[in-house]
Amino acid sequence: MKKFLQKLIERKRQELKAKEEKMKNSQNIDEVRSLGENLIALRDEINEAEEQLKELEKDDNNDGNGDGEGEGEGENNRSARNNDGANEGRSANGFNPNAVFNIVGSAQMNQRGQASNDEDVLSSMEYRTAFKHYAQTGERSERLNEILTQYRSENRAAGEVTSDALGVLIPHTVLQELIQGIEKSYGQFSSRVRMLNVQGGVEIPISEFEATFTWGGTDGKDKEHGVSDEQDAGGVKGSVIFSYHIGEVRIAQSLLQSILSVEVFEKELVKALLKAYLKARDEAVLRGTGDGQPTGILTDVAAGLKRIPEANIIEFTEEEIADWTQWEKKLFANIPIGMEGANPEFAMAKQTYVGNLCTLKDANGQPIDKAGFDVSDKQYKFNEYPVLRTEQDLFKSFDLCANGEYFGIFWVPEEAYGINSNMTFGYKRYFDEDKNKWITKGLVILDGKPLNTNYIYLLKKAVKA
């Protein structure tokens, strides 16, 4: 039995190593996701086989009767396990959020995980168990503090920053589930924007976030080879500086208090964090104040920064929103051809989409069918452009908007806005003496800024005087 398990483990390790190498070199996000899931399954199989082998070796040591394999074989096997990349809880992608989100265009490993077989201490069962104990009781064990100190020291030595302000870092097994949950949350407003992981506090020209093409010896704007005005969606000048804002998610302690299993506890923690985090992130992309939090698109406008061109703020009265000709003249006729090819889309309240756009009629009172569900790609559309239907806590319906309020947006999300975060989550639990109760919260460093606002058209309600 021991020989069978040893051969099985070795075979699985070789398969794991091959898939890790393939994933590191892959440029395809779908392939990266698929390989990540396979790696997690392989890791679990190896862990289970190793546990069975340990039990057999323990029994042999207790009985004093080996089955002929000898101590040398057992020692070699243990050495192989210690040097292999398939340690318990090891990340399938180095726990680099970039590898999951394909933020910079290719699946990259972070500095700690790059081509490394070192065990990830924040994924070990020892740390996961200690973290669960802290999350439920508020008690930080000595071993928990030792592991955190080791991890932070290694990261600082590698040039990475993990803020102590985040408190106890969430295990990477939970983090990976959280990242995958965010990626799968299709329909979230902020999930469409560009995800970045760049250094905070550094001024970055917005043009650096755009891909450019030039002919040899030219700047791409000369008359012979350049881009025409009607093709160019408009390069934006200026720069952005991302800060280290810490967002927090308050968690109901009763939700996690009585769970005994580490695995179940982690799944419930992911659910609790995910819903609140995504909702807050959506709101920040649109209305973040910029003071201790991301700068929202509408906040940028309200502050008078003039980042969004005045021509890109389109007003509709109650009569005009029901008039297809006005949509063509005010919006669609003025969209640069370059933007049309960049896959722009709408976002607005479901009530606006159904009540104001799906009901458009011609002069004879007949429906013109410019809005509806496209069965070919299973998307809601308006004039062939995708529409994200939101709840009214993000965009009010047109009917409920007051004069001057925005009821929707037409944009290219990944060009218009950037979220900067290393997706490291921390966790704090403490007793508030003033409120006489335990406070439990998850913490994450995150900032967001508008990028090329030429790719944003805001839809505004106007009320006739």
C-alpha positions as CSV (number, residue, x, y, z in Angstrom):
1,M,0.0,0.0,0.0
2,K,2.9,2.4,0.9
3,K,4.5,1.8,-2.5
4,F,1.3,2.4,-4.3
5,L,0.8,5.7,-2.4
6,Q,4.4,6.8,-3.0
7,K,4.1,6.2,-6.8
8,L,0.7,7.9,-6.9
9,I,2.0,11.0,-5.1
10,E,5.1,11.2,-7.4
11,R,2.9,10.9,-10.5
12,K,0.5,13.6,-9.3
13,R,3.4,15.8,-8.4
14,Q,4.8,15.5,-11.9
15,E,1.4,16.3,-13.3
16,L,1.0,19.3,-11.0
17,K,4.5,20.6,-12.0
18,A,3.7,20.3,-15.7
19,K,0.4,22.2,-15.3
20,E,2.0,24.9,-13.1
21,E,4.6,25.5,-15.9
22,K,1.9,25.6,-18.5
23,M,-0.2,28.0,-16.5
24,K,2.8,30.3,-15.9
25,N,3.4,30.6,-19.6
26,S,-0.2,30.9,-20.7
27,Q,-1.5,34.1,-22.2
28,N,-5.1,33.0,-22.2
29,I,-7.3,33.9,-19.2
30,D,-9.8,31.1,-19.8
31,E,-6.9,28.6,-19.9
32,V,-5.5,30.1,-16.7
33,R,-8.8,29.7,-14.9
34,S,-9.2,26.1,-16.0
35,L,-5.6,25.2,-15.1
36,G,-6.1,26.9,-11.7
37,E,-9.1,24.7,-10.9
38,N,-7.2,21.6,-12.0
39,L,-4.2,22.5,-9.8
40,I,-6.4,22.9,-6.8
41,A,-7.9,19.5,-7.4
42,L,-4.5,17.9,-7.8
43,R,-3.2,19.6,-4.7
44,D,-6.1,18.2,-2.7
45,E,-5.5,14.7,-4.1
46,I,-1.8,14.9,-3.2
47,N,-2.6,16.2,0.3
48,E,-5.0,13.3,0.9
49,A,-2.6,10.7,-0.4
50,E,0.2,12.2,1.8
51,E,-2.0,12.0,4.9
52,Q,-2.8,8.4,4.2
53,L,0.9,7.7,3.8
54,K,1.7,9.5,7.0
55,E,-0.8,7.3,8.8
56,L,0.7,4.2,7.4
57,E,4.2,5.3,8.4
58,K,3.0,6.2,11.9
59,D,1.5,2.7,12.3
60,D,4.7,1.2,11.1
61,N,6.7,3.2,13.7
62,N,4.3,2.3,16.5
63,D,4.3,-1.4,15.6
64,G,8.0,-1.6,14.8
65,N,7.2,-3.7,11.8
66,G,7.8,-2.2,8.4
67,D,6.6,-3.9,5.2
68,G,10.1,-4.2,3.8
69,E,10.3,-0.7,2.4
70,G,12.9,0.4,4.9
71,E,13.6,3.7,6.7
72,G,15.7,5.0,3.8
73,E,12.6,5.0,1.5
74,G,10.5,6.7,4.0
75,E,13.1,9.4,4.6
76,N,13.5,9.9,0.8
77,N,9.7,10.2,0.5
78,R,9.6,12.8,3.3
79,S,12.4,14.8,1.7
80,A,10.6,14.7,-1.6
81,R,7.5,16.1,0.0
82,N,9.4,18.9,1.7
83,N,11.0,20.0,-1.6
84,D,7.9,19.7,-3.7
85,G,5.5,22.4,-4.8
86,A,2.4,20.4,-3.8
87,N,2.3,21.4,-0.2
88,E,-1.0,21.7,1.5
89,G,-3.0,24.7,0.5
90,R,-0.4,25.9,-2.0
91,S,-1.7,28.4,-4.5
92,A,-2.4,27.3,-8.0
93,N,-1.2,30.7,-9.2
94,G,1.1,32.1,-6.6
95,F,-1.9,33.9,-5.1
96,N,-1.2,36.8,-7.5
97,P,-4.6,38.4,-8.3
98,N,-3.2,39.4,-11.7
99,A,-3.0,35.7,-12.7
100,V,-6.7,35.3,-12.1
101,F,-7.9,38.7,-13.5
102,N,-5.3,38.9,-16.3
103,I,-4.8,42.5,-15.2
104,V,-1.6,43.2,-17.2
105,G,-2.5,41.0,-20.2
106,S,-0.8,37.8,-19.2
107,A,-0.8,35.3,-16.3
108,Q,2.0,36.4,-14.1
109,M,3.4,35.0,-10.8
110,N,4.1,37.3,-7.9
111,Q,7.7,37.6,-6.6
112,R,7.3,35.1,-3.9
113,G,5.6,32.5,-6.1
114,Q,7.5,32.9,-9.3
115,A,8.9,29.5,-10.3
116,S,9.1,28.6,-6.6
117,N,8.2,25.5,-4.8
118,D,8.2,27.1,-1.3
119,E,5.3,26.4,0.9
120,D,2.8,29.2,1.3
121,V,2.6,29.6,5.0
122,L,-0.7,31.5,4.8
123,S,-2.3,28.4,3.1
124,S,-1.2,25.9,5.7
125,M,-3.8,24.1,7.7
126,E,-1.9,25.3,10.8
127,Y,-2.5,28.9,9.9
128,R,-6.0,28.4,8.7
129,T,-6.9,26.7,12.0
130,A,-5.2,29.5,14.0
131,F,-7.0,32.1,11.9
132,K,-10.4,30.5,12.5
133,H,-9.8,30.5,16.2
134,Y,-8.9,34.2,16.1
135,A,-11.9,35.1,14.0
136,Q,-14.3,33.4,16.4
137,T,-12.7,34.4,19.7
138,G,-10.5,37.4,19.1
139,E,-7.5,35.5,20.6
140,R,-4.2,35.7,18.6
141,S,-2.2,32.6,19.4
142,E,1.6,32.8,19.6
143,R,2.0,30.6,16.5
144,L,-0.4,32.9,14.5
145,N,1.8,35.9,15.3
146,E,4.9,33.9,14.4
147,I,3.6,32.9,11.0
148,L,2.4,36.5,10.2
149,T,5.8,37.9,11.2
150,Q,7.5,35.4,9.0
151,Y,5.2,36.1,6.0
152,R,5.6,39.9,6.3
153,S,9.4,39.7,6.6
154,E,9.6,37.5,3.5
155,N,7.4,39.9,1.6
156,R,9.3,43.0,2.6
157,A,12.6,41.2,1.6
158,A,11.1,40.5,-1.8
159,G,10.1,44.2,-2.2
160,E,6.4,43.7,-1.6
161,V,4.4,45.6,1.0
162,T,1.8,44.0,3.2
163,S,0.4,46.7,5.5
164,D,0.3,45.9,9.2
165,A,-2.8,48.1,9.3
166,L,-4.8,45.2,7.8
167,G,-4.4,43.2,11.0
168,V,-4.4,39.4,10.7
169,L,-4.2,38.4,7.0
170,I,-6.9,36.2,5.6
171,P,-5.6,32.7,4.6
172,H,-4.7,32.5,0.9
173,T,-7.2,29.6,0.5
174,V,-9.9,32.1,1.4
175,L,-8.4,34.8,-0.8
176,Q,-8.4,32.6,-3.8
177,E,-12.0,31.6,-3.3
178,L,-12.8,35.3,-2.9
179,I,-11.0,36.3,-6.1
180,Q,-12.7,33.5,-8.1
181,G,-16.1,34.7,-6.6
182,I,-15.4,38.2,-7.7
183,E,-14.5,37.1,-11.2
184,K,-17.7,35.0,-11.5
185,S,-19.9,37.8,-10.3
186,Y,-20.8,38.8,-13.8
187,G,-23.3,41.7,-13.8
188,Q,-21.5,43.7,-11.1
189,F,-20.8,47.3,-12.3
190,S,-17.2,47.5,-11.0
191,S,-16.2,44.0,-12.3
192,R,-16.1,45.5,-15.8
193,V,-13.4,48.1,-15.2
194,R,-9.6,47.7,-15.5
195,M,-8.0,45.9,-12.6
196,L,-4.5,47.2,-11.8
197,N,-1.7,46.3,-9.3
198,V,0.6,49.3,-9.5
199,Q,2.6,51.1,-6.9
200,G,0.7,53.6,-4.9
201,G,1.9,57.2,-4.4
202,V,3.5,57.3,-7.9
203,E,2.2,59.6,-10.6
204,I,1.4,57.6,-13.7
205,P,0.4,59.2,-17.0
206,I,-3.0,58.0,-18.0
207,S,-1.7,57.4,-21.5
208,E,0.4,54.6,-20.1
209,F,-2.7,52.5,-19.6
210,E,-3.5,52.7,-23.3
211,A,-2.1,50.5,-26.1
212,T,-0.7,52.6,-29.0
213,F,0.5,51.8,-32.5
214,T,2.9,54.0,-34.5
215,W,4.7,53.7,-37.8
216,G,8.5,53.6,-37.7
217,G,9.9,57.1,-37.4
218,T,6.5,58.8,-36.7
219,D,4.4,59.5,-33.7
220,G,1.3,58.0,-35.3
221,K,-0.4,61.4,-35.8
222,D,1.2,62.6,-39.0
223,K,-1.1,63.1,-42.0
224,E,0.3,60.2,-44.0
225,H,0.1,57.5,-41.4
226,G,-1.7,58.9,-38.4
227,V,-5.1,58.2,-36.9
228,S,-7.9,60.4,-38.3
229,D,-10.0,62.5,-35.9
230,E,-13.1,60.5,-36.5
231,Q,-11.4,57.2,-35.8
232,D,-9.7,58.3,-32.6
233,A,-11.7,58.0,-29.4
234,G,-9.4,60.6,-28.0
235,G,-6.2,60.3,-26.1
236,V,-6.5,61.8,-22.7
237,K,-3.8,63.9,-21.1
238,G,-3.0,64.0,-17.4
239,S,-2.0,61.5,-14.8
240,V,-3.3,59.6,-11.8
241,I,-1.9,58.8,-8.4
242,F,-3.3,55.7,-6.6
243,S,-3.4,55.9,-2.8
244,Y,-3.5,53.2,-0.1
245,H,-7.1,53.4,1.0
246,I,-8.3,50.8,3.4
247,G,-11.9,49.6,3.0
248,E,-13.7,47.6,5.6
249,V,-16.5,45.0,5.6
250,R,-18.4,44.6,8.8
251,I,-19.3,41.0,9.5
252,A,-22.1,39.6,11.7
253,Q,-20.3,37.6,14.3
254,S,-23.2,35.3,14.8
255,L,-22.7,34.1,11.2
256,L,-19.4,32.6,11.9
257,Q,-19.4,31.9,15.7
258,S,-20.6,28.3,15.9
259,I,-19.0,26.8,12.8
260,L,-16.6,23.9,13.7
261,S,-15.1,22.9,10.3
262,V,-12.3,25.1,8.9
263,E,-13.5,24.5,5.3
264,V,-17.1,25.5,6.1
265,F,-16.0,28.5,8.1
266,E,-13.9,29.7,5.1
267,K,-16.8,29.3,2.7
268,E,-19.1,31.3,4.9
269,L,-16.5,34.0,5.4
270,V,-16.1,34.3,1.6
271,K,-19.9,34.7,1.2
272,A,-20.0,37.4,3.9
273,L,-17.1,39.3,2.4
274,L,-18.0,39.0,-1.2
275,K,-21.5,40.5,-1.2
276,A,-20.6,43.5,0.9
277,Y,-17.3,44.1,-0.9
278,L,-18.8,44.1,-4.4
279,K,-21.6,46.4,-3.4
280,A,-19.3,48.9,-1.8
281,R,-16.9,48.7,-4.8
282,D,-19.7,49.4,-7.3
283,E,-20.8,52.4,-5.3
284,A,-17.2,53.7,-5.1
285,V,-16.6,53.5,-8.8
286,L,-19.6,55.6,-9.4
287,R,-19.8,57.9,-6.3
288,G,-16.6,57.4,-4.3
289,T,-15.7,60.7,-2.6
290,G,-11.9,60.4,-3.2
291,D,-11.4,61.2,0.6
292,G,-10.1,58.0,2.1
293,Q,-11.7,56.0,-0.7
294,P,-11.7,55.8,-4.5
295,T,-12.7,58.7,-6.7
296,G,-16.0,58.0,-8.4
297,I,-17.0,59.0,-11.9
298,L,-19.9,61.2,-10.8
299,T,-17.8,62.7,-8.0
300,D,-15.2,63.7,-10.5
301,V,-17.9,65.6,-12.4
302,A,-19.5,67.2,-9.3
303,A,-16.1,68.4,-8.2
304,G,-15.8,70.5,-11.4
305,L,-12.6,68.8,-12.5
306,K,-13.8,68.8,-16.1
307,R,-12.3,65.4,-16.7
308,I,-15.4,64.3,-18.6
309,P,-15.9,66.4,-21.7
310,E,-19.0,68.5,-21.5
311,A,-20.1,67.2,-24.9
312,N,-20.2,63.7,-23.3
313,I,-22.9,64.7,-20.8
314,I,-26.2,64.1,-22.6
315,E,-29.4,65.4,-21.3
316,F,-32.8,63.9,-21.9
317,T,-36.2,65.3,-21.0
318,E,-39.2,63.0,-20.4
319,E,-40.3,63.6,-24.0
320,E,-36.8,63.1,-25.5
321,I,-36.0,59.8,-23.8
322,A,-39.1,58.3,-25.5
323,D,-38.1,59.7,-28.9
324,W,-35.8,57.4,-30.9
325,T,-34.7,60.3,-33.1
326,Q,-33.3,62.1,-30.1
327,W,-31.3,59.1,-29.1
328,E,-29.8,59.0,-32.6
329,K,-29.0,62.7,-32.7
330,K,-27.8,63.3,-29.2
331,L,-25.9,60.1,-28.5
332,F,-25.3,57.5,-31.3
333,A,-24.5,60.0,-34.0
334,N,-21.7,61.5,-31.9
335,I,-19.9,58.3,-30.7
336,P,-16.4,58.2,-32.3
337,I,-15.9,55.2,-34.6
338,G,-12.9,54.3,-32.5
339,M,-15.1,54.0,-29.4
340,E,-17.7,51.9,-31.3
341,G,-15.1,49.3,-32.0
342,A,-14.0,49.2,-28.3
343,N,-17.2,47.4,-27.2
344,P,-19.0,50.1,-25.3
345,E,-22.0,49.3,-23.2
346,F,-24.8,50.9,-21.1
347,A,-25.5,50.7,-17.4
348,M,-28.8,51.9,-16.0
349,A,-31.6,50.8,-13.6
350,K,-33.7,47.9,-14.8
351,Q,-36.8,50.2,-14.4
352,T,-35.3,52.7,-16.9
353,Y,-34.4,50.0,-19.4
354,V,-37.8,48.3,-19.3
355,G,-40.1,51.3,-18.7
356,N,-38.4,53.8,-21.0
357,L,-36.3,52.0,-23.6
358,C,-38.2,48.8,-24.3
359,T,-41.4,50.9,-24.8
360,L,-40.0,53.1,-27.5
361,K,-42.5,53.6,-30.4
362,D,-42.6,55.3,-33.8
363,A,-44.8,58.1,-34.8
364,N,-47.6,55.7,-35.4
365,G,-47.4,54.3,-31.9
366,Q,-45.8,51.0,-33.1
367,P,-42.9,49.5,-31.1
368,I,-39.5,50.0,-32.8
369,D,-37.8,47.1,-31.0
370,K,-34.5,48.9,-30.3
371,A,-34.3,47.4,-26.8
372,G,-34.7,43.8,-25.7
373,F,-33.1,40.4,-24.8
374,D,-30.7,39.0,-27.5
375,V,-31.1,35.2,-27.4
376,S,-27.9,34.7,-29.5
377,D,-25.5,36.0,-26.8
378,K,-28.0,36.1,-23.9
379,Q,-27.6,39.8,-23.3
380,Y,-29.9,42.7,-22.8
381,K,-29.2,45.3,-25.5
382,F,-30.2,48.8,-26.7
383,N,-29.4,49.6,-30.3
384,E,-27.2,46.5,-30.4
385,Y,-25.1,47.6,-27.4
386,P,-25.1,45.5,-24.2
387,V,-27.0,46.9,-21.2
388,L,-26.1,46.2,-17.6
389,R,-29.4,46.5,-15.7
390,T,-28.7,47.6,-12.1
391,E,-30.6,48.1,-8.9
392,Q,-31.8,51.6,-8.1
393,D,-29.2,52.0,-5.3
394,L,-26.6,52.4,-8.1
395,F,-28.7,54.3,-10.7
396,K,-32.1,55.7,-10.0
397,S,-34.7,55.1,-12.6
398,F,-35.3,57.9,-15.0
399,D,-38.8,58.5,-13.6
400,L,-37.4,58.9,-10.0
401,C,-34.5,61.1,-11.0
402,A,-34.7,64.8,-10.2
403,N,-33.5,67.5,-12.6
404,G,-29.8,67.2,-13.2
405,E,-29.5,63.6,-11.8
406,Y,-27.7,60.9,-13.8
407,F,-29.9,57.9,-14.8
408,G,-27.3,55.9,-16.7
409,I,-23.9,55.7,-18.4
410,F,-22.6,54.6,-21.8
411,W,-18.9,53.7,-21.5
412,V,-16.0,51.4,-22.2
413,P,-15.3,50.3,-18.6
414,E,-11.8,49.0,-19.0
415,E,-10.6,52.2,-20.7
416,A,-12.6,54.6,-18.5
417,Y,-11.8,53.5,-15.0
418,G,-9.1,51.6,-13.0
419,I,-9.2,49.9,-9.7
420,N,-5.8,49.4,-8.0
421,S,-5.5,46.7,-5.4
422,N,-3.2,43.8,-4.5
423,M,-6.3,42.0,-3.2
424,T,-4.7,41.2,0.2
425,F,-7.5,41.0,2.8
426,G,-7.0,41.4,6.5
427,Y,-9.2,40.6,9.4
428,K,-9.7,42.3,12.8
429,R,-11.8,41.3,15.7
430,Y,-11.9,43.4,18.9
431,F,-14.1,44.4,21.8
432,D,-15.5,47.9,21.6
433,E,-15.8,49.2,25.2
434,D,-18.0,52.1,24.3
435,K,-20.5,50.0,22.4
436,N,-20.0,47.0,24.7
437,K,-19.8,44.5,21.8
438,W,-17.4,42.6,19.6
439,I,-16.5,44.2,16.3
440,T,-15.6,42.0,13.4
441,K,-14.4,43.3,10.0
442,G,-12.5,42.4,6.9
443,L,-10.0,45.0,5.5
444,V,-8.6,45.5,2.1
445,I,-6.3,48.1,0.5
446,L,-7.9,49.5,-2.7
447,D,-8.1,52.7,-4.7
448,G,-9.8,53.7,-7.9
449,K,-9.6,56.6,-10.4
450,P,-11.2,57.6,-13.7
451,L,-8.7,57.0,-16.5
452,N,-9.6,58.0,-20.1
453,T,-12.9,59.8,-19.6
454,N,-13.4,60.3,-23.3
455,Y,-14.8,56.8,-23.1
456,I,-17.6,57.9,-20.8
457,Y,-21.0,59.4,-21.8
458,L,-23.2,60.3,-18.9
459,L,-27.0,60.2,-19.3
460,K,-28.6,63.1,-17.4
461,K,-32.3,63.9,-16.7
462,A,-33.5,67.4,-17.6
463,V,-36.8,68.8,-16.5
464,K,-38.4,71.6,-18.5
465,A,-38.9,74.8,-16.6
